[in-house]
Amino acid sequence: MVGDPEKKWFPPIGLEYIATALESLVESLTLIDMRFDHNVDDHIRNADLICLSVNWDYQLNAALDLIARIPSHIMVVMGGRYATLHTEEFFAAPGSPNVIVRGDGEEAIQEIASGVPLKDITGISYRENGNVIHNRVRDLPPLSDRLYPNRTLRRVDYRLLFKNIDIGTRVDYISTSRGCPNNCRFCTFTSYPLRRKRDWSGRSASSVIEELKAIDATFIFVVDDNFAASMERVEAICDLIIAEGIKKIFAVALRIEIYKHPSILAKMSRAGFRILTIGIESAQDRTLEAMKKGFTTGLAETALREIRKIPFYIHGYFIVGCIGESYREMLEIAAFAKRLRLDTIDLSLLRTEKYSPLNEVLAASKGYYVGEGNIVCCEEYDRDRLRAIRREIYASYYDFITIVRIVRHVISSRLISFEYVYKAKFMCFFGSVLRESRKTRSLWTYLWREIFRTPD
């Protein structure tokens, strides 16, 4: 795994899925997390097949540097979100990979390891006689109940970190579904090259529970795009967690429509689902309609009133710089988020990528363009101005009462363990946050961005 050296707390479950797929096909497997293990040359010399995961742009240079050190007789297969979106750029670089797997990689890597000719493997791109060949998109079957990440290869105890300070909480990821049934126009995850949407597919409740039983961590991030795409499945998972006596804290992403199911929300709370992250995106109805979010600001207020009847920790996502919004309309995000009584908010700048449906809207929007980092800008609102507006929104939202509520919920959710407080690390941690919050004018936003690294 090629990773950000400053972001060491999340486990590489993407490569662990690939390891599971390869188990019966190779003599031995080694998983290297390059955030911890920088000396990989010995591993390279003994390898026949090297698989790299590249999910974000900041991993690009490290990936290319590593590939340049790999002898030409060793096959290099690359996967991950960023590699999927930028196949041409990787193949144009000196010392490029042999193969790039586009999208889900478990079946493709099994065929590669089994010696299937590359021309016959769907869902991959490769170079042949100087040309880059894109095989047709792979047809994706329903998500397998038998495919779990191979966590036995880990050589690291993954724990929540802040500025390399151990917060005292063991953390893990679990994927219970892939894809999304919705079609939000701004979403950069909608289409894989070459323009293929990953339909939603969920594992059975019993499969999810079997994996949870094997996870030692107490804090679990459910990495599904929308955990609540199937309410029947959500209820079944909660029933089994309660019946099996599984005691963990879960954080999940879902949509506001969950408010229609109060009995399932109550079960989620009893099962340990304490943190809900919800994409609201805008305080303007016309923007929500243009984005195809499927709800209005009024419905969002109704939904959050119902959801808040149960003491979840609720984190809301908003976008600054939506097409057609004025300065005053962007600033209304803070007041709207307070009406929703969200615990914390995260503000991203509107961005697009190669295959995002947002590009069609941009083409029809006079004066808008794609700036550095794929940020959507216009003459009045360039990237620096949008960042300044984002700071204003944060400063308006995070008042003293909000920060007190955040601290209370963080402690009640056990995001910071008593052991951590006992060791007197908390004051060092809190002092560091306060120093940095003078720059960002937002204590929790600084903490949230350090942990989750939300991109601009």
C-alpha positions as a Markdown table, in Angstrom:
| # | Residue | x | y | z |
|---|---|---|---|---|
| 1 | Met | 0.0 | 0.0 | 0.0 |
| 2 | Val | 1.3 | 3.4 | -0.9 |
| 3 | Gly | 0.1 | 5.8 | 1.8 |
| 4 | Asp | 0.2 | 9.3 | 3.3 |
| 5 | Pro | 2.8 | 9.1 | 6.0 |
| 6 | Glu | 0.7 | 11.6 | 8.1 |
| 7 | Lys | -2.4 | 9.4 | 8.0 |
| 8 | Lys | -1.5 | 6.2 | 9.7 |
| 9 | Trp | -4.6 | 5.0 | 11.5 |
| 10 | Phe | -6.7 | 3.4 | 8.8 |
| 11 | Pro | -6.0 | -0.2 | 7.7 |
| 12 | Pro | -5.5 | -1.1 | 4.0 |
| 13 | Ile | -8.6 | -3.3 | 3.6 |
| 14 | Gly | -8.6 | -2.8 | -0.2 |
| 15 | Leu | -5.3 | -4.8 | -0.5 |
| 16 | Glu | -6.5 | -7.2 | 2.2 |
| 17 | Tyr | -9.4 | -8.1 | -0.1 |
| 18 | Ile | -6.9 | -8.7 | -2.9 |
| 19 | Ala | -4.9 | -10.9 | -0.6 |
| 20 | Thr | -7.9 | -13.0 | 0.2 |
| 21 | Ala | -8.6 | -13.4 | -3.5 |
| 22 | Leu | -5.0 | -14.6 | -4.1 |
| 23 | Glu | -4.6 | -16.9 | -1.1 |
| 24 | Ser | -5.3 | -20.2 | -3.0 |
| 25 | Leu | -3.3 | -19.1 | -6.1 |
| 26 | Val | 0.1 | -18.1 | -4.7 |
| 27 | Glu | 2.8 | -19.7 | -2.5 |
| 28 | Ser | 3.1 | -16.9 | -0.1 |
| 29 | Leu | 1.7 | -13.4 | 0.6 |
| 30 | Thr | 3.2 | -10.3 | 2.2 |
| 31 | Leu | 1.3 | -7.1 | 2.8 |
| 32 | Ile | 3.4 | -4.0 | 3.1 |
| 33 | Asp | 2.0 | -0.8 | 4.5 |
| 34 | Met | 4.6 | 1.8 | 3.3 |
| 35 | Arg | 3.5 | 4.3 | 5.9 |
| 36 | Phe | 5.3 | 2.1 | 8.4 |
| 37 | Asp | 7.7 | -0.1 | 6.4 |
| 38 | His | 9.8 | 2.1 | 4.2 |
| 39 | Asn | 12.5 | -0.4 | 3.4 |
| 40 | Val | 10.7 | -2.6 | 0.8 |
| 41 | Asp | 13.7 | -3.6 | -1.4 |
| 42 | Asp | 14.1 | -7.0 | 0.2 |
| 43 | His | 10.4 | -7.7 | -0.4 |
| 44 | Ile | 10.7 | -6.6 | -4.0 |
| 45 | Arg | 13.6 | -8.9 | -4.8 |
| 46 | Asn | 11.7 | -12.0 | -3.6 |
| 47 | Ala | 8.4 | -11.2 | -5.4 |
| 48 | Asp | 6.9 | -12.5 | -8.6 |
| 49 | Leu | 3.8 | -10.3 | -8.5 |
| 50 | Ile | 3.5 | -6.9 | -6.9 |
| 51 | Cys | 0.0 | -5.3 | -6.3 |
| 52 | Leu | -0.1 | -1.6 | -5.5 |
| 53 | Ser | -3.1 | 0.3 | -4.2 |
| 54 | Val | -3.3 | 4.0 | -5.2 |
| 55 | Asn | -6.4 | 5.8 | -4.1 |
| 56 | Trp | -5.5 | 9.5 | -3.8 |
| 57 | Asp | -3.5 | 12.0 | -5.7 |
| 58 | Tyr | -1.0 | 12.5 | -2.9 |
| 59 | Gln | 0.1 | 8.8 | -3.4 |
| 60 | Leu | 1.1 | 9.3 | -7.0 |
| 61 | Asn | 4.8 | 10.2 | -6.6 |
| 62 | Ala | 5.4 | 7.5 | -4.0 |
| 63 | Ala | 3.8 | 5.0 | -6.4 |
| 64 | Leu | 5.9 | 6.0 | -9.4 |
| 65 | Asp | 9.1 | 6.1 | -7.3 |
| 66 | Leu | 8.4 | 2.5 | -6.1 |
| 67 | Ile | 7.6 | 1.2 | -9.6 |
| 68 | Ala | 10.9 | 2.6 | -10.9 |
| 69 | Arg | 12.8 | 0.4 | -8.4 |
| 70 | Ile | 11.0 | -2.8 | -9.4 |
| 71 | Pro | 12.9 | -5.1 | -11.8 |
| 72 | Ser | 11.3 | -5.4 | -15.2 |
| 73 | His | 10.7 | -9.2 | -14.9 |
| 74 | Ile | 8.3 | -8.7 | -12.0 |
| 75 | Met | 4.7 | -8.1 | -12.9 |
| 76 | Val | 3.2 | -4.9 | -11.4 |
| 77 | Val | -0.5 | -4.6 | -11.1 |
| 78 | Met | -2.0 | -1.4 | -9.8 |
| 79 | Gly | -5.5 | -0.7 | -8.6 |
| 80 | Gly | -7.4 | 1.8 | -6.5 |
| 81 | Arg | -9.6 | 4.8 | -7.1 |
| 82 | Tyr | -6.9 | 7.2 | -8.3 |
| 83 | Ala | -5.3 | 4.6 | -10.6 |
| 84 | Thr | -8.7 | 3.7 | -12.0 |
| 85 | Leu | -9.4 | 7.4 | -12.9 |
| 86 | His | -5.9 | 8.1 | -14.3 |
| 87 | Thr | -4.8 | 5.1 | -16.3 |
| 88 | Glu | -3.4 | 7.1 | -19.2 |
| 89 | Glu | -1.3 | 9.2 | -16.9 |
| 90 | Phe | 0.2 | 6.2 | -15.1 |
| 91 | Phe | 1.0 | 4.5 | -18.4 |
| 92 | Ala | 2.6 | 7.6 | -19.8 |
| 93 | Ala | 5.0 | 7.8 | -16.8 |
| 94 | Pro | 8.5 | 6.2 | -17.0 |
| 95 | Gly | 8.5 | 2.7 | -15.4 |
| 96 | Ser | 4.7 | 2.4 | -15.5 |
| 97 | Pro | 2.8 | -0.7 | -14.1 |
| 98 | Asn | 2.1 | -3.7 | -16.4 |
| 99 | Val | -1.6 | -3.7 | -15.6 |
| 100 | Ile | -4.2 | -1.3 | -14.1 |
| 101 | Val | -7.3 | -2.9 | -12.7 |
| 102 | Arg | -10.3 | -0.5 | -13.1 |
| 103 | Gly | -12.8 | -0.7 | -10.2 |
| 104 | Asp | -13.4 | -3.9 | -8.2 |
| 105 | Gly | -10.2 | -6.0 | -8.5 |
| 106 | Glu | -10.8 | -9.4 | -6.8 |
| 107 | Glu | -11.8 | -11.4 | -9.9 |
| 108 | Ala | -9.4 | -9.7 | -12.2 |
| 109 | Ile | -6.4 | -10.4 | -10.0 |
| 110 | Gln | -7.3 | -14.0 | -9.7 |
| 111 | Glu | -7.4 | -14.3 | -13.5 |
| 112 | Ile | -4.0 | -12.5 | -13.8 |
| 113 | Ala | -2.4 | -14.8 | -11.2 |
| 114 | Ser | -3.9 | -17.8 | -12.9 |
| 115 | Gly | -2.2 | -16.9 | -16.2 |
| 116 | Val | -5.2 | -15.9 | -18.2 |
| 117 | Pro | -4.1 | -13.9 | -21.3 |
| 118 | Leu | -4.5 | -10.2 | -20.6 |
| 119 | Lys | -6.5 | -9.7 | -23.7 |
| 120 | Asp | -9.2 | -12.0 | -22.2 |
| 121 | Ile | -9.5 | -10.3 | -18.8 |
| 122 | Thr | -12.2 | -7.7 | -18.6 |
| 123 | Gly | -12.0 | -4.6 | -16.5 |
| 124 | Ile | -8.2 | -4.0 | -17.0 |
| 125 | Ser | -6.0 | -1.7 | -19.0 |
| 126 | Tyr | -2.5 | -2.7 | -20.1 |
| 127 | Arg | 0.3 | -1.6 | -22.5 |
| 128 | Glu | 1.0 | -3.7 | -25.6 |
| 129 | Asn | 3.5 | -2.8 | -28.3 |
| 130 | Gly | 3.6 | 0.8 | -27.1 |
| 131 | Asn | -0.2 | 1.2 | -27.1 |
| 132 | Val | -2.5 | 1.3 | -24.0 |
| 133 | Ile | -5.3 | -1.2 | -24.3 |
| 134 | His | -8.5 | -0.8 | -22.4 |
| 135 | Asn | -10.4 | -4.0 | -22.2 |
| 136 | Arg | -14.2 | -3.8 | -21.9 |
| 137 | Val | -15.7 | -3.0 | -18.5 |
| 138 | Arg | -16.1 | -6.0 | -16.2 |
| 139 | Asp | -19.6 | -7.2 | -15.4 |
| 140 | Leu | -19.9 | -7.0 | -11.7 |
| 141 | Pro | -21.8 | -9.8 | -9.9 |
| 142 | Pro | -23.5 | -9.4 | -6.5 |
| 143 | Leu | -21.1 | -8.9 | -3.7 |
| 144 | Ser | -19.8 | -12.2 | -2.3 |
| 145 | Asp | -20.7 | -13.2 | 1.2 |
| 146 | Arg | -17.6 | -15.3 | 1.4 |
| 147 | Leu | -15.0 | -12.6 | 0.6 |
| 148 | Tyr | -13.6 | -10.9 | 3.7 |
| 149 | Pro | -10.4 | -8.9 | 4.0 |
| 150 | Asn | -7.4 | -11.0 | 5.1 |
| 151 | Arg | -6.5 | -9.2 | 8.4 |
| 152 | Thr | -4.0 | -11.9 | 9.4 |
| 153 | Leu | -1.3 | -10.2 | 7.3 |
| 154 | Arg | -1.3 | -7.0 | 9.3 |
| 155 | Arg | 1.9 | -6.1 | 11.1 |
| 156 | Val | 0.5 | -2.9 | 12.6 |
| 157 | Asp | -2.0 | -2.3 | 15.4 |
| 158 | Tyr | -4.1 | 0.4 | 13.8 |
| 159 | Arg | -5.3 | 3.0 | 16.3 |
| 160 | Leu | -6.8 | 6.5 | 16.1 |
| 161 | Leu | -3.9 | 9.0 | 16.0 |
| 162 | Phe | -3.7 | 12.7 | 16.2 |
| 163 | Lys | -0.4 | 14.3 | 15.3 |
| 164 | Asn | 1.1 | 10.8 | 16.0 |
| 165 | Ile | -0.4 | 10.8 | 19.5 |
| 166 | Asp | -2.3 | 7.6 | 20.3 |
| 167 | Ile | -5.9 | 8.5 | 21.2 |
| 168 | Gly | -6.3 | 5.1 | 22.7 |
| 169 | Thr | -8.9 | 3.6 | 20.4 |
| 170 | Arg | -8.3 | 0.6 | 18.1 |
| 171 | Val | -9.9 | 1.2 | 14.8 |
| 172 | Asp | -10.9 | -0.9 | 11.8 |
| 173 | Tyr | -13.0 | -0.7 | 8.6 |
| 174 | Ile | -15.7 | -2.9 | 7.3 |
| 175 | Ser | -17.4 | -2.9 | 3.9 |
| 176 | Thr | -20.9 | -4.3 | 3.9 |
| 177 | Ser | -21.9 | -3.1 | 0.5 |
| 178 | Arg | -20.5 | -1.5 | -2.6 |
| 179 | Gly | -21.9 | 1.0 | -5.0 |
| 180 | Cys | -24.8 | 3.5 | -4.6 |
| 181 | Pro | -28.3 | 3.5 | -5.9 |
| 182 | Asn | -28.5 | 7.3 | -6.1 |
| 183 | Asn | -27.3 | 9.6 | -8.9 |
| 184 | Cys | -26.2 | 12.9 | -7.3 |
| 185 | Arg | -24.8 | 15.0 | -10.0 |
| 186 | Phe | -21.8 | 16.3 | -8.1 |
| 187 | Cys | -20.6 | 12.8 | -7.1 |
| 188 | Thr | -17.1 | 12.0 | -8.2 |
| 189 | Phe | -17.6 | 8.3 | -7.4 |
| 190 | Thr | -20.5 | 7.8 | -9.8 |
| 191 | Ser | -18.7 | 6.3 | -12.9 |
| 192 | Tyr | -15.7 | 4.2 | -13.4 |
| 193 | Pro | -13.7 | 4.4 | -16.6 |
| 194 | Leu | -14.9 | 3.8 | -19.0 |
| 195 | Arg | -18.2 | 5.3 | -17.9 |
| 196 | Arg | -19.7 | 2.4 | -15.9 |
| 197 | Lys | -21.6 | 3.0 | -12.7 |
| 198 | Arg | -21.1 | 0.5 | -9.9 |
| 199 | Asp | -24.6 | -0.7 | -9.0 |
| 200 | Trp | -25.4 | -1.1 | -5.3 |
| 201 | Ser | -24.8 | -4.6 | -4.0 |
| 202 | Gly | -25.0 | -5.6 | -0.3 |
| 203 | Arg | -23.7 | -8.6 | 1.7 |
| 204 | Ser | -26.1 | -10.6 | 3.8 |
| 205 | Ala | -26.5 | -9.8 | 7.4 |
| 206 | Ser | -25.1 | -13.1 | 8.5 |
| 207 | Ser | -22.0 | -12.5 | 6.4 |
| 208 | Val | -21.5 | -9.1 | 8.0 |
| 209 | Ile | -21.8 | -10.6 | 11.5 |
| 210 | Glu | -19.3 | -13.3 | 10.9 |
| 211 | Glu | -16.7 | -10.7 | 9.8 |
| 212 | Leu | -17.5 | -8.5 | 12.8 |
| 213 | Lys | -16.9 | -11.4 | 15.2 |
| 214 | Ala | -13.3 | -11.7 | 13.8 |
| 215 | Ile | -12.5 | -8.0 | 14.3 |
| 216 | Asp | -10.8 | -7.0 | 17.5 |
| 217 | Ala | -11.1 | -3.2 | 17.2 |
| 218 | Thr | -13.7 | -1.5 | 19.2 |
| 219 | Phe | -14.3 | 1.4 | 16.8 |
| 220 | Ile | -15.6 | 0.4 | 13.3 |
| 221 | Phe | -16.0 | 2.7 | 10.3 |
| 222 | Val | -18.5 | 1.2 | 7.9 |
| 223 | Val | -17.1 | 2.4 | 4.5 |
| 224 | Asp | -20.3 | 1.9 | 2.5 |
| 225 | Asp | -21.4 | 4.8 | 0.3 |
| 226 | Asn | -24.9 | 4.4 | 1.8 |
| 227 | Phe | -25.2 | 1.8 | 4.6 |
| 228 | Ala | -29.0 | 2.2 | 4.6 |
| 229 | Ala | -29.7 | 1.5 | 1.0 |
| 230 | Ser | -31.7 | -1.5 | 2.1 |
| 231 | Met | -33.6 | -1.0 | 5.4 |
| 232 | Glu | -34.5 | -4.6 | 5.6 |
| 233 | Arg | -30.8 | -5.5 | 5.6 |
| 234 | Val | -29.9 | -2.8 | 8.1 |
| 235 | Glu | -32.5 | -4.1 | 10.5 |
| 236 | Ala | -31.3 | -7.7 | 10.1 |
| 237 | Ile | -27.7 | -6.6 | 10.8 |
| 238 | Cys | -28.8 | -4.7 | 14.0 |
| 239 | Asp | -30.9 | -7.7 | 15.2 |
| 240 | Leu | -27.9 | -10.0 | 14.8 |
| 241 | Ile | -25.4 | -7.6 | 16.5 |
| 242 | Ile | -27.8 | -7.4 | 19.5 |
| 243 | Ala | -28.4 | -11.1 | 19.6 |
| 244 | Glu | -24.7 | -12.0 | 19.4 |
| 245 | Gly | -23.8 | -9.5 | 22.1 |
| 246 | Ile | -21.3 | -7.7 | 19.8 |
| 247 | Lys | -20.1 | -4.5 | 21.7 |
| 248 | Lys | -18.6 | -2.0 | 19.3 |
| 249 | Ile | -19.0 | 1.6 | 18.2 |
| 250 | Phe | -20.0 | 2.1 | 14.6 |
| 251 | Ala | -19.8 | 5.1 | 12.3 |
| 252 | Val | -21.8 | 5.0 | 9.1 |
| 253 | Ala | -22.7 | 7.2 | 6.1 |
| 254 | Leu | -26.4 | 7.3 | 5.1 |
| 255 | Arg | -29.1 | 9.6 | 3.7 |
| 256 | Ile | -31.8 | 11.6 | 5.5 |
| 257 | Glu | -34.5 | 9.2 | 4.3 |
| 258 | Ile | -33.6 | 7.0 | 7.3 |
| 259 | Tyr | -35.9 | 9.3 | 9.3 |
| 260 | Lys | -38.9 | 7.4 | 7.9 |
| 261 | His | -37.8 | 4.3 | 9.9 |
| 262 | Pro | -37.8 | 5.3 | 13.6 |
| 263 | Ser | -37.9 | 1.7 | 14.9 |
| 264 | Ile | -34.8 | 0.8 | 12.9 |
| 265 | Leu | -33.0 | 4.0 | 14.1 |
| 266 | Ala | -33.7 | 2.8 | 17.6 |
| 267 | Lys | -32.3 | -0.6 | 16.8 |
| 268 | Met | -29.2 | 1.0 | 15.3 |
| 269 | Ser | -28.6 | 2.9 | 18.5 |
| 270 | Arg | -28.9 | -0.3 | 20.6 |
| 271 | Ala | -26.6 | -2.1 | 18.3 |
| 272 | Gly | -23.8 | 0.5 | 18.7 |
| 273 | Phe | -24.3 | 2.7 | 15.7 |
| 274 | Arg | -23.5 | 6.0 | 17.4 |
| 275 | Ile | -22.1 | 8.2 | 14.6 |
| 276 | Leu | -24.1 | 9.1 | 11.5 |
| 277 | Thr | -22.6 | 11.0 | 8.7 |
| 278 | Ile | -25.1 | 12.6 | 6.3 |
| 279 | Gly | -24.6 | 14.6 | 3.1 |
| 280 | Ile | -26.8 | 17.7 | 3.1 |
| 281 | Glu | -24.6 | 19.6 | 0.6 |
| 282 | Ser | -26.4 | 23.0 | 0.4 |
| 283 | Ala | -28.8 | 25.4 | 2.2 |
| 284 | Gln | -30.5 | 26.3 | -1.1 |
| 285 | Asp | -33.4 | 24.3 | -2.6 |
| 286 | Arg | -32.6 | 25.2 | -6.2 |
| 287 | Thr | -29.1 | 23.8 | -5.7 |
| 288 | Leu | -30.4 | 20.6 | -4.1 |
| 289 | Glu | -32.7 | 20.2 | -7.1 |
| 290 | Ala | -29.9 | 20.8 | -9.6 |
| 291 | Met | -27.7 | 18.2 | -7.7 |
| 292 | Lys | -30.5 | 15.6 | -7.8 |
| 293 | Lys | -30.3 | 15.1 | -4.1 |
| 294 | Gly | -33.9 | 14.1 | -3.8 |
| 295 | Phe | -34.9 | 16.3 | -0.9 |
| 296 | Thr | -35.5 | 20.0 | 0.0 |
| 297 | Thr | -34.2 | 22.0 | 2.9 |
| 298 | Gly | -37.6 | 21.7 | 4.6 |
| 299 | Leu | -37.5 | 18.0 | 4.3 |
| 300 | Ala | -34.0 | 18.0 | 5.7 |
| 301 | Glu | -35.2 | 19.9 | 8.8 |
| 302 | Thr | -38.1 | 17.5 | 9.2 |
| 303 | Ala | -35.8 | 14.5 | 8.9 |
| 304 | Leu | -33.2 | 15.7 | 11.3 |
| 305 | Arg | -35.8 | 16.5 | 13.9 |
| 306 | Glu | -36.9 | 12.8 | 13.8 |
| 307 | Ile | -33.3 | 11.4 | 13.8 |
| 308 | Arg | -32.3 | 13.6 | 16.7 |
| 309 | Lys | -34.9 | 11.9 | 18.9 |
| 310 | Ile | -32.3 | 9.3 | 19.4 |
| 311 | Pro | -28.9 | 10.5 | 20.8 |
| 312 | Phe | -26.7 | 9.9 | 17.7 |
| 313 | Tyr | -23.6 | 11.9 | 17.0 |
| 314 | Ile | -24.5 | 13.5 | 13.6 |
| 315 | His | -21.9 | 14.9 | 11.2 |
| 316 | Gly | -23.1 | 16.8 | 8.2 |
| 317 | Tyr | -21.3 | 17.4 | 4.9 |
| 318 | Phe | -21.8 | 20.6 | 2.8 |
| 319 | Ile | -20.3 | 21.9 | -0.4 |
| 320 | Val | -19.0 | 25.4 | -0.7 |
| 321 | Gly | -19.0 | 26.9 | -4.2 |
| 322 | Cys | -22.0 | 25.2 | -5.7 |
| 323 | Ile | -22.8 | 26.5 | -9.2 |
| 324 | Gly | -24.9 | 29.6 | -9.1 |
| 325 | Glu | -24.7 | 30.3 | -5.4 |
| 326 | Ser | -23.8 | 33.8 | -4.2 |
| 327 | Tyr | -21.6 | 34.7 | -1.3 |
| 328 | Arg | -24.6 | 35.3 | 1.0 |
| 329 | Glu | -26.1 | 32.0 | 0.0 |
| 330 | Met | -22.9 | 30.1 | 0.8 |
| 331 | Leu | -22.8 | 31.8 | 4.2 |
| 332 | Glu | -26.3 | 30.6 | 5.0 |
| 333 | Ile | -24.8 | 27.1 | 5.4 |
| 334 | Ala | -23.9 | 27.9 | 9.0 |
| 335 | Ala | -27.3 | 29.0 | 10.1 |
| 336 | Phe | -29.0 | 26.1 | 8.3 |
| 337 | Ala | -26.6 | 23.6 | 9.9 |
| 338 | Lys | -27.5 | 25.1 | 13.3 |
| 339 | Arg | -31.2 | 24.7 | 12.6 |
| 340 | Leu | -30.6 | 21.1 | 11.8 |
| 341 | Arg | -28.7 | 20.9 | 15.1 |
| 342 | Leu | -25.8 | 18.9 | 13.6 |
| 343 | Asp | -23.0 | 18.2 | 15.9 |
| 344 | Thr | -20.2 | 18.9 | 13.5 |
| 345 | Ile | -20.0 | 19.9 | 9.8 |
| 346 | Asp | -17.4 | 19.5 | 7.1 |
| 347 | Leu | -17.2 | 21.9 | 4.2 |
| 348 | Ser | -15.7 | 20.7 | 0.9 |
| 349 | Leu | -15.1 | 22.8 | -2.1 |
| 350 | Leu | -17.0 | 21.7 | -5.2 |
| 351 | Arg | -14.8 | 19.6 | -7.3 |
| 352 | Thr | -15.1 | 17.4 | -10.4 |
| 353 | Glu | -13.2 | 14.6 | -12.1 |
| 354 | Lys | -13.0 | 13.0 | -15.5 |
| 355 | Tyr | -16.2 | 11.0 | -15.4 |
| 356 | Ser | -18.3 | 13.0 | -13.1 |
| 357 | Pro | -21.8 | 13.9 | -14.4 |
| 358 | Leu | -21.1 | 17.4 | -13.0 |
| 359 | Asn | -19.0 | 18.1 | -16.1 |
| 360 | Glu | -22.2 | 18.3 | -18.2 |
| 361 | Val | -23.5 | 21.0 | -15.9 |
| 362 | Leu | -20.2 | 22.8 | -16.0 |
| 363 | Ala | -20.2 | 22.9 | -19.8 |
| 364 | Ala | -23.6 | 24.6 | -19.7 |
| 365 | Ser | -22.6 | 27.1 | -16.9 |
| 366 | Lys | -21.2 | 30.3 | -18.3 |
| 367 | Gly | -18.0 | 31.6 | -16.5 |
| 368 | Tyr | -17.3 | 28.4 | -14.6 |
| 369 | Tyr | -14.1 | 26.4 | -15.0 |
| 370 | Val | -12.1 | 23.7 | -13.4 |
| 371 | Gly | -9.1 | 25.0 | -11.4 |
| 372 | Glu | -6.2 | 23.6 | -9.5 |
| 373 | Gly | -7.0 | 20.3 | -7.7 |
| 374 | Asn | -10.2 | 19.9 | -9.9 |
| 375 | Ile | -11.9 | 22.6 | -7.9 |
| 376 | Val | -14.9 | 24.3 | -9.7 |
| 377 | Cys | -14.3 | 28.0 | -9.8 |
| 378 | Cys | -15.6 | 31.1 | -11.6 |
| 379 | Glu | -14.3 | 34.6 | -12.1 |
| 380 | Glu | -15.8 | 35.9 | -8.9 |
| 381 | Tyr | -15.0 | 32.9 | -6.8 |
| 382 | Asp | -11.5 | 31.4 | -7.4 |
| 383 | Arg | -10.0 | 28.8 | -5.1 |
| 384 | Asp | -8.6 | 31.3 | -2.6 |
| 385 | Arg | -11.9 | 33.2 | -2.3 |
| 386 | Leu | -13.8 | 29.9 | -1.8 |
| 387 | Arg | -11.3 | 28.9 | 0.9 |
| 388 | Ala | -11.9 | 32.2 | 2.6 |
| 389 | Ile | -15.6 | 31.8 | 2.5 |
| 390 | Arg | -15.3 | 28.3 | 3.9 |
| 391 | Arg | -13.3 | 29.8 | 6.9 |
| 392 | Glu | -16.1 | 32.3 | 7.5 |
| 393 | Ile | -18.7 | 29.6 | 7.6 |
| 394 | Tyr | -16.7 | 27.5 | 10.0 |
| 395 | Ala | -16.1 | 30.6 | 12.3 |
| 396 | Ser | -19.8 | 31.3 | 12.3 |
| 397 | Tyr | -20.9 | 27.7 | 13.0 |
| 398 | Tyr | -18.4 | 26.7 | 15.7 |
| 399 | Asp | -19.4 | 28.9 | 18.7 |
| 400 | Phe | -18.8 | 28.0 | 22.4 |
| 401 | Ile | -22.0 | 26.1 | 22.8 |
| 402 | Thr | -21.3 | 24.0 | 19.7 |
| 403 | Ile | -17.8 | 23.1 | 20.9 |
| 404 | Val | -19.1 | 22.1 | 24.4 |
| 405 | Arg | -21.6 | 19.8 | 22.7 |
| 406 | Ile | -18.9 | 18.3 | 20.5 |
| 407 | Val | -16.6 | 17.6 | 23.5 |
| 408 | Arg | -19.5 | 16.0 | 25.4 |
| 409 | His | -20.5 | 13.8 | 22.5 |
| 410 | Val | -16.9 | 12.8 | 21.8 |
| 411 | Ile | -16.5 | 11.6 | 25.4 |
| 412 | Ser | -19.9 | 9.9 | 25.6 |
| 413 | Ser | -19.1 | 8.1 | 22.3 |
| 414 | Arg | -15.8 | 6.9 | 23.8 |
| 415 | Leu | -13.8 | 8.2 | 20.9 |
| 416 | Ile | -11.2 | 9.1 | 23.4 |
| 417 | Ser | -10.6 | 6.3 | 25.9 |
| 418 | Phe | -10.4 | 6.6 | 29.7 |
| 419 | Glu | -6.9 | 5.1 | 29.4 |
| 420 | Tyr | -5.9 | 8.0 | 27.2 |
| 421 | Val | -7.1 | 10.5 | 29.7 |
| 422 | Tyr | -5.5 | 8.6 | 32.6 |
| 423 | Lys | -2.1 | 8.7 | 30.9 |
| 424 | Ala | -2.5 | 12.5 | 30.8 |
| 425 | Lys | -2.2 | 12.6 | 27.1 |
| 426 | Phe | -5.5 | 14.4 | 26.7 |
| 427 | Met | -4.1 | 17.8 | 27.7 |
| 428 | Cys | -1.3 | 17.5 | 25.2 |
| 429 | Phe | -3.8 | 16.5 | 22.6 |
| 430 | Phe | -6.2 | 19.3 | 23.5 |
| 431 | Gly | -3.5 | 21.9 | 23.6 |
| 432 | Ser | -2.3 | 21.0 | 20.2 |
| 433 | Val | -5.9 | 21.3 | 18.8 |
| 434 | Leu | -6.3 | 24.7 | 20.5 |
| 435 | Arg | -3.1 | 26.0 | 19.0 |
| 436 | Glu | -4.0 | 24.9 | 15.5 |
| 437 | Ser | -7.7 | 26.1 | 15.9 |
| 438 | Arg | -6.4 | 29.7 | 16.1 |
| 439 | Lys | -5.4 | 29.3 | 12.5 |
| 440 | Thr | -8.6 | 27.6 | 11.3 |
| 441 | Arg | -11.0 | 29.2 | 13.8 |
| 442 | Ser | -12.6 | 25.9 | 14.2 |
| 443 | Leu | -11.5 | 23.4 | 16.9 |
| 444 | Trp | -13.5 | 20.4 | 15.7 |
| 445 | Thr | -13.0 | 21.0 | 12.0 |
| 446 | Tyr | -9.3 | 20.9 | 12.5 |
| 447 | Leu | -9.5 | 17.6 | 14.4 |
| 448 | Trp | -12.0 | 16.2 | 11.9 |
| 449 | Arg | -9.8 | 17.1 | 8.9 |
| 450 | Glu | -6.6 | 15.8 | 10.6 |
| 451 | Ile | -8.4 | 12.4 | 11.0 |
| 452 | Phe | -10.4 | 12.2 | 7.8 |
| 453 | Arg | -8.3 | 14.5 | 5.6 |
| 454 | Thr | -11.3 | 15.8 | 3.6 |
| 455 | Pro | -10.0 | 17.1 | 0.3 |
| 456 | Asp | -10.6 | 20.6 | -0.9 |
